């Protein structure tokens, strides 16, 4: 009963100073809303990255030339290219954990159809490519192994290429296009995939037999990369080790020598991008948490003012038998109520902000329940931490001195 009365007194004190209380809550409201919104953006970006990379083939493994895949591809002009067709054959013939595998060569150029042209990228692959990338055909068919052997001038095109070189709406399948003045017959259109998380248009592609691209477009005898698909997602890490061992043996590398190639699975990419996203999220949350600290200082400040304003009231309560513990609890309850109310309003504002961000800014968001729970817990701790000292000061007032206070 005593606790209920203290809640009533604290609530009345807050209601009597509505404007001041609301201004005090602002720091807490903004802080909680910012933390929830930042965590939602961070979680949303991680989920989006995972989803995008997984949609490219969760079992996919990429083999690139050079120890660091971010380094320049080494070809002619004195450079050394470290991936050749023999490497592809060795992996294909000796691996036990790979389902599908394809050589990959690629280059940029102009796709031309009559008076329409569009800058795009051509990828030279084999028929396994669509299974590795988990891509379906919207119309037409994939080229065959025989097309690869004979270096046939056939191609599949993405929807972006269709929209730009066939603007009149004609069916592309069966039509002729040119890529860097080399004629290709369109035999298929890829299913539309749109942009990925990194802003890359997945439909702005031309796909042709790798032998055709190597000989007729790029005039090279090496590979830009090799793509493969593990038997299952669980087998991907072991497949990476297996491919690495095969290539080290094929390249005759000693134990002391570093790999002159890099082998990566989708799980590694997901982990890398997720950890980067997590670091950015932590940074954003840390910045947003400053508002909570400022809000806590605001609560301490207003509680000090409240103690000063109500010194006589405190003295009177203590003179008629009120205990110091009751005074302490009364002011502590006020601080906690202010903090938790600010936290509730902050949660509502934070959820509204995430909806706005997703709807109008088109950023992926995902509100985690733990972010709301943690926000409320932080609000309660903030109220106790910053409200305790002013409350303790109020409970320690001398009744006679308090009654004489002007």
C-alpha beads as a LAMMPS data file, in Angstrom:
LAMMPS data file: protein, C-alpha beads

406 atoms
405 bonds

1 atom types
1 bond types

-500.0 500.0 xlo xhi
-500.0 500.0 ylo yhi
-500.0 500.0 zlo zhi

Masses

1 110.0

Atoms # bond

1 1 1 0.000 0.000 0.000
2 1 1 2.834 2.353 0.890
3 1 1 4.470 1.706 -2.498
4 1 1 1.179 2.399 -4.305
5 1 1 0.864 5.754 -2.507
6 1 1 4.438 6.651 -3.474
7 1 1 3.588 5.867 -7.132
8 1 1 0.516 8.150 -6.902
9 1 1 2.547 10.999 -5.401
10 1 1 5.292 10.610 -8.024
11 1 1 2.739 10.496 -10.838
12 1 1 0.991 13.673 -9.594
13 1 1 4.340 15.477 -9.361
14 1 1 5.090 14.556 -13.006
15 1 1 1.619 15.632 -14.224
16 1 1 1.950 19.018 -12.483
17 1 1 5.054 19.767 -14.588
18 1 1 4.043 18.266 -17.948
19 1 1 6.079 20.545 -20.240
20 1 1 9.226 20.310 -18.149
21 1 1 8.855 16.532 -17.893
22 1 1 8.360 16.155 -21.669
23 1 1 11.453 18.242 -22.383
24 1 1 13.376 16.088 -19.915
25 1 1 12.176 12.955 -21.716
26 1 1 13.345 14.190 -25.129
27 1 1 16.886 12.921 -24.672
28 1 1 15.602 9.474 -23.671
29 1 1 13.015 9.429 -26.510
30 1 1 15.546 10.384 -29.183
31 1 1 18.177 8.038 -27.749
32 1 1 15.900 4.976 -27.652
33 1 1 14.431 5.724 -31.101
34 1 1 17.925 6.133 -32.550
35 1 1 19.202 2.893 -31.019
36 1 1 16.193 0.902 -32.304
37 1 1 16.404 2.459 -35.787
38 1 1 20.178 1.928 -36.060
39 1 1 19.931 -1.693 -34.897
40 1 1 17.050 -2.261 -37.345
41 1 1 19.147 -0.874 -40.221
42 1 1 22.130 -3.000 -39.164
43 1 1 20.102 -6.203 -38.851
44 1 1 18.264 -5.458 -42.093
45 1 1 21.499 -4.923 -44.003
46 1 1 22.969 -8.177 -42.649
47 1 1 19.862 -10.138 -43.622
48 1 1 19.801 -8.466 -47.037
49 1 1 23.475 -9.269 -47.654
50 1 1 22.972 -12.893 -46.575
51 1 1 19.861 -13.205 -48.745
52 1 1 21.534 -11.632 -51.793
53 1 1 24.682 -13.728 -51.581
54 1 1 22.669 -16.897 -50.897
55 1 1 20.493 -16.151 -53.946
56 1 1 23.682 -16.248 -56.018
57 1 1 24.075 -19.876 -54.903
58 1 1 24.695 -20.726 -51.254
59 1 1 26.981 -23.605 -52.315
60 1 1 28.928 -21.494 -54.800
61 1 1 32.724 -21.430 -54.711
62 1 1 34.813 -18.942 -56.688
63 1 1 38.439 -19.485 -57.685
64 1 1 40.301 -16.360 -58.797
65 1 1 43.882 -15.755 -59.936
66 1 1 46.325 -14.139 -57.526
67 1 1 46.709 -14.556 -53.756
68 1 1 44.453 -11.548 -53.169
69 1 1 41.281 -11.556 -55.276
70 1 1 41.100 -7.761 -54.939
71 1 1 44.406 -7.433 -56.794
72 1 1 44.609 -6.808 -60.542
73 1 1 44.026 -9.703 -62.910
74 1 1 47.352 -10.555 -64.454
75 1 1 47.411 -11.194 -68.166
76 1 1 49.576 -9.910 -70.967
77 1 1 52.118 -7.142 -70.886
78 1 1 54.649 -8.885 -68.641
79 1 1 52.123 -10.032 -66.062
80 1 1 51.539 -13.689 -65.249
81 1 1 48.039 -15.219 -65.324
82 1 1 47.660 -18.008 -62.777
83 1 1 44.434 -19.693 -63.892
84 1 1 44.314 -21.705 -67.092
85 1 1 42.010 -24.283 -68.642
86 1 1 44.172 -27.129 -67.302
87 1 1 43.347 -25.966 -63.748
88 1 1 39.640 -26.257 -64.523
89 1 1 40.139 -29.772 -65.896
90 1 1 42.166 -30.885 -62.858
91 1 1 39.506 -29.679 -60.427
92 1 1 36.695 -31.215 -62.496
93 1 1 38.424 -34.606 -62.763
94 1 1 39.792 -34.913 -59.218
95 1 1 37.289 -33.303 -56.865
96 1 1 34.718 -35.340 -54.932
97 1 1 32.787 -32.500 -53.311
98 1 1 31.924 -30.434 -56.403
99 1 1 28.635 -30.870 -58.300
100 1 1 29.029 -28.340 -61.107
101 1 1 31.983 -26.347 -62.371
102 1 1 32.595 -23.840 -65.166
103 1 1 35.473 -21.738 -66.500
104 1 1 34.653 -18.016 -66.608
105 1 1 36.004 -15.301 -68.882
106 1 1 34.424 -11.882 -69.116
107 1 1 34.829 -8.499 -70.720
108 1 1 32.937 -5.301 -71.439
109 1 1 31.621 -3.983 -74.717
110 1 1 28.627 -2.728 -76.695
111 1 1 25.575 -4.845 -77.421
112 1 1 24.116 -3.728 -80.764
113 1 1 20.808 -4.470 -82.447
114 1 1 20.114 -2.306 -85.471
115 1 1 20.294 1.320 -84.315
116 1 1 20.032 0.354 -80.642
117 1 1 23.144 -0.217 -78.552
118 1 1 23.894 -0.720 -74.855
119 1 1 27.150 -1.059 -72.859
120 1 1 27.177 -4.394 -71.055
121 1 1 29.373 -7.277 -69.880
122 1 1 29.726 -10.624 -71.622
123 1 1 30.451 -13.753 -69.590
124 1 1 31.937 -16.821 -71.230
125 1 1 30.849 -19.977 -69.381
126 1 1 29.709 -23.566 -69.918
127 1 1 26.164 -25.018 -69.461
128 1 1 26.756 -25.611 -65.698
129 1 1 26.733 -21.841 -65.091
130 1 1 22.964 -21.495 -64.621
131 1 1 22.915 -24.346 -62.072
132 1 1 25.799 -22.819 -60.106
133 1 1 24.255 -19.333 -60.078
134 1 1 20.717 -20.682 -59.507
135 1 1 19.367 -18.717 -62.475
136 1 1 16.312 -19.767 -64.505
137 1 1 15.409 -18.956 -68.089
138 1 1 12.463 -16.722 -68.866
139 1 1 12.353 -17.999 -72.453
140 1 1 14.479 -19.975 -74.870
141 1 1 17.126 -22.515 -73.847
142 1 1 20.713 -22.792 -72.616
143 1 1 23.490 -23.526 -75.097
144 1 1 24.925 -27.053 -75.135
145 1 1 28.340 -28.680 -74.606
146 1 1 28.552 -29.017 -78.375
147 1 1 28.139 -25.218 -78.717
148 1 1 31.089 -24.851 -76.336
149 1 1 33.238 -27.307 -78.318
150 1 1 32.507 -25.595 -81.631
151 1 1 32.716 -22.038 -80.205
152 1 1 29.224 -21.277 -81.506
153 1 1 28.134 -17.661 -81.685
154 1 1 25.032 -18.056 -79.499
155 1 1 24.090 -16.062 -76.418
156 1 1 21.636 -15.567 -73.576
157 1 1 20.806 -12.027 -72.478
158 1 1 19.446 -10.424 -69.309
159 1 1 16.290 -8.317 -69.056
160 1 1 18.182 -4.993 -68.921
161 1 1 19.854 -5.803 -72.233
162 1 1 16.470 -6.831 -73.687
163 1 1 14.877 -3.533 -72.602
164 1 1 17.632 -1.465 -74.205
165 1 1 18.342 -3.262 -77.483
166 1 1 14.796 -4.520 -78.129
167 1 1 12.803 -1.432 -77.022
168 1 1 9.973 -2.212 -79.462
169 1 1 8.972 -5.284 -77.435
170 1 1 9.971 -7.892 -80.031
171 1 1 10.719 -11.413 -78.817
172 1 1 14.564 -11.524 -78.581
173 1 1 14.881 -15.305 -78.924
174 1 1 15.933 -16.096 -82.502
175 1 1 17.117 -12.532 -83.206
176 1 1 20.700 -11.526 -84.027
177 1 1 22.721 -9.072 -81.942
178 1 1 26.341 -7.980 -82.110
179 1 1 28.792 -7.705 -79.251
180 1 1 31.814 -5.616 -80.219
181 1 1 30.835 -6.277 -83.852
182 1 1 30.811 -10.079 -83.399
183 1 1 27.362 -11.464 -84.358
184 1 1 25.504 -13.665 -81.846
185 1 1 22.166 -15.436 -82.136
186 1 1 19.997 -14.923 -79.040
187 1 1 18.786 -18.361 -77.898
188 1 1 17.485 -17.445 -74.442
189 1 1 16.456 -14.666 -72.024
190 1 1 17.404 -14.918 -68.347
191 1 1 14.820 -14.588 -65.599
192 1 1 14.788 -11.078 -64.133
193 1 1 16.688 -10.751 -60.827
194 1 1 17.014 -6.970 -60.335
195 1 1 19.734 -5.201 -58.361
196 1 1 21.638 -6.920 -55.592
197 1 1 22.487 -5.364 -52.209
198 1 1 25.613 -3.763 -53.656
199 1 1 23.646 -1.915 -56.346
200 1 1 24.830 -4.157 -59.200
201 1 1 22.292 -4.837 -61.941
202 1 1 22.157 -8.638 -62.215
203 1 1 20.177 -8.426 -65.467
204 1 1 22.760 -6.393 -67.402
205 1 1 24.586 -9.442 -68.784
206 1 1 25.265 -11.403 -71.945
207 1 1 26.171 -15.093 -71.525
208 1 1 27.929 -17.102 -74.230
209 1 1 30.158 -20.214 -74.523
210 1 1 33.525 -19.480 -72.913
211 1 1 35.394 -20.753 -75.975
212 1 1 33.582 -18.193 -78.132
213 1 1 34.349 -15.311 -75.754
214 1 1 37.978 -16.418 -75.334
215 1 1 38.695 -16.708 -79.067
216 1 1 36.418 -14.175 -80.751
217 1 1 35.970 -11.401 -78.157
218 1 1 38.939 -11.341 -75.753
219 1 1 41.638 -13.245 -77.667
220 1 1 43.102 -14.784 -74.496
221 1 1 44.145 -18.307 -73.486
222 1 1 43.687 -17.994 -69.708
223 1 1 40.670 -17.797 -67.390
224 1 1 39.443 -14.825 -65.365
225 1 1 38.020 -17.201 -62.756
226 1 1 36.512 -20.625 -62.166
227 1 1 33.106 -21.046 -60.547
228 1 1 31.887 -24.232 -58.889
229 1 1 29.073 -25.506 -56.706
230 1 1 29.647 -27.790 -53.705
231 1 1 27.472 -30.868 -53.248
232 1 1 25.808 -29.162 -50.279
233 1 1 26.192 -26.008 -48.204
234 1 1 27.702 -28.075 -45.367
235 1 1 30.325 -29.490 -47.759
236 1 1 31.407 -26.049 -49.010
237 1 1 34.252 -25.517 -46.430
238 1 1 35.703 -28.979 -47.186
239 1 1 35.310 -28.349 -50.921
240 1 1 37.365 -25.144 -50.557
241 1 1 40.162 -27.134 -48.893
242 1 1 39.952 -29.838 -51.559
243 1 1 40.120 -27.341 -54.455
244 1 1 43.024 -25.513 -52.770
245 1 1 45.009 -28.756 -52.449
246 1 1 44.340 -29.676 -56.103
247 1 1 45.464 -26.259 -57.373
248 1 1 48.570 -26.165 -55.157
249 1 1 49.555 -29.536 -56.574
250 1 1 48.739 -28.425 -60.128
251 1 1 50.777 -25.211 -59.732
252 1 1 53.643 -27.180 -58.093
253 1 1 53.768 -24.913 -55.044
254 1 1 56.051 -25.912 -52.177
255 1 1 54.914 -25.788 -48.541
256 1 1 56.797 -22.507 -48.073
257 1 1 55.163 -20.820 -51.073
258 1 1 51.906 -18.876 -50.830
259 1 1 48.913 -19.665 -53.017
260 1 1 48.927 -17.836 -56.363
261 1 1 45.135 -18.098 -56.420
262 1 1 42.252 -17.554 -54.006
263 1 1 39.356 -19.886 -53.256
264 1 1 36.278 -18.530 -51.500
265 1 1 32.884 -19.885 -50.580
266 1 1 29.678 -17.882 -50.194
267 1 1 29.780 -18.488 -46.435
268 1 1 33.100 -16.642 -46.251
269 1 1 31.660 -13.705 -48.179
270 1 1 28.560 -13.664 -45.974
271 1 1 30.751 -13.734 -42.866
272 1 1 33.023 -10.955 -44.176
273 1 1 30.200 -8.600 -45.155
274 1 1 28.182 -9.415 -42.016
275 1 1 31.118 -8.622 -39.724
276 1 1 31.692 -5.322 -41.558
277 1 1 27.992 -4.495 -41.251
278 1 1 28.086 -5.443 -37.564
279 1 1 30.992 -3.097 -36.885
280 1 1 29.160 -0.229 -38.581
281 1 1 26.020 -1.047 -36.569
282 1 1 27.974 -0.978 -33.308
283 1 1 29.453 2.390 -34.283
284 1 1 26.013 3.819 -35.136
285 1 1 24.482 2.466 -31.916
286 1 1 27.358 3.921 -29.891
287 1 1 26.711 7.343 -31.438
288 1 1 22.953 7.000 -30.860
289 1 1 23.572 5.971 -27.229
290 1 1 25.050 9.396 -26.537
291 1 1 21.464 10.693 -26.610
292 1 1 20.587 8.251 -23.813
293 1 1 23.481 9.590 -21.742
294 1 1 22.352 13.150 -22.363
295 1 1 18.791 12.109 -21.454
296 1 1 20.065 10.598 -18.197
297 1 1 21.915 13.808 -17.335
298 1 1 18.688 15.701 -18.086
299 1 1 16.805 13.478 -15.628
300 1 1 19.430 14.109 -12.940
301 1 1 19.222 17.841 -13.582
302 1 1 15.429 17.980 -13.372
303 1 1 15.407 15.842 -10.224
304 1 1 17.847 18.256 -8.587
305 1 1 15.516 21.127 -9.520
306 1 1 12.548 19.166 -8.183
307 1 1 14.309 18.528 -4.854
308 1 1 15.078 22.250 -4.542
309 1 1 11.516 23.302 -5.380
310 1 1 9.956 20.815 -2.965
311 1 1 12.352 21.198 -0.051
312 1 1 9.575 22.482 2.247
313 1 1 7.297 19.638 1.170
314 1 1 10.060 17.160 1.986
315 1 1 10.601 18.781 5.375
316 1 1 6.876 18.648 6.159
317 1 1 6.634 14.955 5.212
318 1 1 9.576 14.127 7.406
319 1 1 8.254 16.264 10.280
320 1 1 4.986 14.281 10.379
321 1 1 6.777 10.944 10.454
322 1 1 7.904 10.322 6.895
323 1 1 11.008 8.191 6.696
324 1 1 14.102 8.961 4.643
325 1 1 13.606 5.699 2.745
326 1 1 10.106 6.848 1.680
327 1 1 11.458 10.166 0.399
328 1 1 14.257 8.334 -1.429
329 1 1 11.777 5.912 -3.026
330 1 1 9.378 8.730 -4.029
331 1 1 12.003 10.646 -6.014
332 1 1 13.517 7.460 -7.408
333 1 1 10.082 6.362 -8.675
334 1 1 9.657 9.779 -10.341
335 1 1 12.983 9.396 -12.146
336 1 1 12.152 5.836 -13.258
337 1 1 8.662 6.836 -14.465
338 1 1 10.127 9.691 -16.516
339 1 1 12.758 7.368 -17.963
340 1 1 10.389 4.472 -18.785
341 1 1 7.725 6.765 -20.262
342 1 1 10.423 8.344 -22.433
343 1 1 11.551 4.841 -23.351
344 1 1 8.013 3.814 -24.401
345 1 1 7.625 6.917 -26.556
346 1 1 11.115 6.294 -27.949
347 1 1 10.164 2.721 -28.935
348 1 1 7.059 3.987 -30.741
349 1 1 9.121 6.674 -32.519
350 1 1 11.870 4.153 -33.350
351 1 1 9.403 1.668 -34.873
352 1 1 7.809 4.496 -36.863
353 1 1 11.268 5.580 -38.060
354 1 1 12.104 2.059 -39.302
355 1 1 8.828 1.919 -41.260
356 1 1 9.612 5.323 -42.795
357 1 1 13.181 4.270 -43.667
358 1 1 12.011 1.064 -45.354
359 1 1 9.033 2.574 -47.201
360 1 1 10.472 5.883 -48.369
361 1 1 14.270 5.383 -48.390
362 1 1 14.079 1.738 -49.542
363 1 1 16.685 0.631 -47.009
364 1 1 16.289 -2.911 -45.670
365 1 1 15.365 -2.947 -41.962
366 1 1 14.648 -5.682 -39.439
367 1 1 13.506 -4.813 -35.910
368 1 1 14.974 -7.249 -33.388
369 1 1 12.891 -7.868 -30.249
370 1 1 16.046 -7.765 -28.156
371 1 1 16.643 -4.138 -29.195
372 1 1 13.309 -3.136 -27.611
373 1 1 13.971 -5.181 -24.453
374 1 1 17.493 -3.762 -24.117
375 1 1 16.183 -0.217 -24.666
376 1 1 13.658 -0.600 -21.826
377 1 1 16.300 -2.143 -19.561
378 1 1 18.675 0.740 -20.311
379 1 1 15.887 3.230 -19.588
380 1 1 15.200 1.642 -16.189
381 1 1 18.914 1.600 -15.348
382 1 1 19.244 5.209 -16.540
383 1 1 16.349 6.271 -14.280
384 1 1 17.838 4.492 -11.266
385 1 1 21.415 5.605 -11.935
386 1 1 20.723 9.274 -12.618
387 1 1 17.780 9.560 -10.215
388 1 1 19.358 7.933 -7.189
389 1 1 21.750 10.721 -6.183
390 1 1 19.154 13.556 -6.183
391 1 1 16.729 11.211 -4.393
392 1 1 19.400 10.326 -1.845
393 1 1 20.079 14.005 -1.298
394 1 1 16.357 14.643 -0.720
395 1 1 16.094 11.809 1.807
396 1 1 19.106 13.149 3.721
397 1 1 17.628 16.640 4.267
398 1 1 17.254 17.817 7.842
399 1 1 13.477 18.363 8.493
400 1 1 13.989 21.638 10.429
401 1 1 16.352 23.089 7.820
402 1 1 13.965 21.985 5.065
403 1 1 10.969 23.656 6.717
404 1 1 12.901 26.954 7.007
405 1 1 14.032 26.808 3.355
406 1 1 12.890 29.758 1.231

Bonds

1 1 1 2
2 1 2 3
3 1 3 4
4 1 4 5
5 1 5 6
6 1 6 7
7 1 7 8
8 1 8 9
9 1 9 10
10 1 10 11
11 1 11 12
12 1 12 13
13 1 13 14
14 1 14 15
15 1 15 16
16 1 16 17
17 1 17 18
18 1 18 19
19 1 19 20
20 1 20 21
21 1 21 22
22 1 22 23
23 1 23 24
24 1 24 25
25 1 25 26
26 1 26 27
27 1 27 28
28 1 28 29
29 1 29 30
30 1 30 31
31 1 31 32
32 1 32 33
33 1 33 34
34 1 34 35
35 1 35 36
36 1 36 37
37 1 37 38
38 1 38 39
39 1 39 40
40 1 40 41
41 1 41 42
42 1 42 43
43 1 43 44
44 1 44 45
45 1 45 46
46 1 46 47
47 1 47 48
48 1 48 49
49 1 49 50
50 1 50 51
51 1 51 52
52 1 52 53
53 1 53 54
54 1 54 55
55 1 55 56
56 1 56 57
57 1 57 58
58 1 58 59
59 1 59 60
60 1 60 61
61 1 61 62
62 1 62 63
63 1 63 64
64 1 64 65
65 1 65 66
66 1 66 67
67 1 67 68
68 1 68 69
69 1 69 70
70 1 70 71
71 1 71 72
72 1 72 73
73 1 73 74
74 1 74 75
75 1 75 76
76 1 76 77
77 1 77 78
78 1 78 79
79 1 79 80
80 1 80 81
81 1 81 82
82 1 82 83
83 1 83 84
84 1 84 85
85 1 85 86
86 1 86 87
87 1 87 88
88 1 88 89
89 1 89 90
90 1 90 91
91 1 91 92
92 1 92 93
93 1 93 94
94 1 94 95
95 1 95 96
96 1 96 97
97 1 97 98
98 1 98 99
99 1 99 100
100 1 100 101
101 1 101 102
102 1 102 103
103 1 103 104
104 1 104 105
105 1 105 106
106 1 106 107
107 1 107 108
108 1 108 109
109 1 109 110
110 1 110 111
111 1 111 112
112 1 112 113
113 1 113 114
114 1 114 115
115 1 115 116
116 1 116 117
117 1 117 118
118 1 118 119
119 1 119 120
120 1 120 121
121 1 121 122
122 1 122 123
123 1 123 124
124 1 124 125
125 1 125 126
126 1 126 127
127 1 127 128
128 1 128 129
129 1 129 130
130 1 130 131
131 1 131 132
132 1 132 133
133 1 133 134
134 1 134 135
135 1 135 136
136 1 136 137
137 1 137 138
138 1 138 139
139 1 139 140
140 1 140 141
141 1 141 142
142 1 142 143
143 1 143 144
144 1 144 145
145 1 145 146
146 1 146 147
147 1 147 148
148 1 148 149
149 1 149 150
150 1 150 151
151 1 151 152
152 1 152 153
153 1 153 154
154 1 154 155
155 1 155 156
156 1 156 157
157 1 157 158
158 1 158 159
159 1 159 160
160 1 160 161
161 1 161 162
162 1 162 163
163 1 163 164
164 1 164 165
165 1 165 166
166 1 166 167
167 1 167 168
168 1 168 169
169 1 169 170
170 1 170 171
171 1 171 172
172 1 172 173
173 1 173 174
174 1 174 175
175 1 175 176
176 1 176 177
177 1 177 178
178 1 178 179
179 1 179 180
180 1 180 181
181 1 181 182
182 1 182 183
183 1 183 184
184 1 184 185
185 1 185 186
186 1 186 187
187 1 187 188
188 1 188 189
189 1 189 190
190 1 190 191
191 1 191 192
192 1 192 193
193 1 193 194
194 1 194 195
195 1 195 196
196 1 196 197
197 1 197 198
198 1 198 199
199 1 199 200
200 1 200 201
201 1 201 202
202 1 202 203
203 1 203 204
204 1 204 205
205 1 205 206
206 1 206 207
207 1 207 208
208 1 208 209
209 1 209 210
210 1 210 211
211 1 211 212
212 1 212 213
213 1 213 214
214 1 214 215
215 1 215 216
216 1 216 217
217 1 217 218
218 1 218 219
219 1 219 220
220 1 220 221
221 1 221 222
222 1 222 223
223 1 223 224
224 1 224 225
225 1 225 226
226 1 226 227
227 1 227 228
228 1 228 229
229 1 229 230
230 1 230 231
231 1 231 232
232 1 232 233
233 1 233 234
234 1 234 235
235 1 235 236
236 1 236 237
237 1 237 238
238 1 238 239
239 1 239 240
240 1 240 241
241 1 241 242
242 1 242 243
243 1 243 244
244 1 244 245
245 1 245 246
246 1 246 247
247 1 247 248
248 1 248 249
249 1 249 250
250 1 250 251
251 1 251 252
252 1 252 253
253 1 253 254
254 1 254 255
255 1 255 256
256 1 256 257
257 1 257 258
258 1 258 259
259 1 259 260
260 1 260 261
261 1 261 262
262 1 262 263
263 1 263 264
264 1 264 265
265 1 265 266
266 1 266 267
267 1 267 268
268 1 268 269
269 1 269 270
270 1 270 271
271 1 271 272
272 1 272 273
273 1 273 274
274 1 274 275
275 1 275 276
276 1 276 277
277 1 277 278
278 1 278 279
279 1 279 280
280 1 280 281
281 1 281 282
282 1 282 283
283 1 283 284
284 1 284 285
285 1 285 286
286 1 286 287
287 1 287 288
288 1 288 289
289 1 289 290
290 1 290 291
291 1 291 292
292 1 292 293
293 1 293 294
294 1 294 295
295 1 295 296
296 1 296 297
297 1 297 298
298 1 298 299
299 1 299 300
300 1 300 301
301 1 301 302
302 1 302 303
303 1 303 304
304 1 304 305
305 1 305 306
306 1 306 307
307 1 307 308
308 1 308 309
309 1 309 310
310 1 310 311
311 1 311 312
312 1 312 313
313 1 313 314
314 1 314 315
315 1 315 316
316 1 316 317
317 1 317 318
318 1 318 319
319 1 319 320
320 1 320 321
321 1 321 322
322 1 322 323
323 1 323 324
324 1 324 325
325 1 325 326
326 1 326 327
327 1 327 328
328 1 328 329
329 1 329 330
330 1 330 331
331 1 331 332
332 1 332 333
333 1 333 334
334 1 334 335
335 1 335 336
336 1 336 337
337 1 337 338
338 1 338 339
339 1 339 340
340 1 340 341
341 1 341 342
342 1 342 343
343 1 343 344
344 1 344 345
345 1 345 346
346 1 346 347
347 1 347 348
348 1 348 349
349 1 349 350
350 1 350 351
351 1 351 352
352 1 352 353
353 1 353 354
354 1 354 355
355 1 355 356
356 1 356 357
357 1 357 358
358 1 358 359
359 1 359 360
360 1 360 361
361 1 361 362
362 1 362 363
363 1 363 364
364 1 364 365
365 1 365 366
366 1 366 367
367 1 367 368
368 1 368 369
369 1 369 370
370 1 370 371
371 1 371 372
372 1 372 373
373 1 373 374
374 1 374 375
375 1 375 376
376 1 376 377
377 1 377 378
378 1 378 379
379 1 379 380
380 1 380 381
381 1 381 382
382 1 382 383
383 1 383 384
384 1 384 385
385 1 385 386
386 1 386 387
387 1 387 388
388 1 388 389
389 1 389 390
390 1 390 391
391 1 391 392
392 1 392 393
393 1 393 394
394 1 394 395
395 1 395 396
396 1 396 397
397 1 397 398
398 1 398 399
399 1 399 400
400 1 400 401
401 1 401 402
402 1 402 403
403 1 403 404
404 1 404 405
405 1 405 406
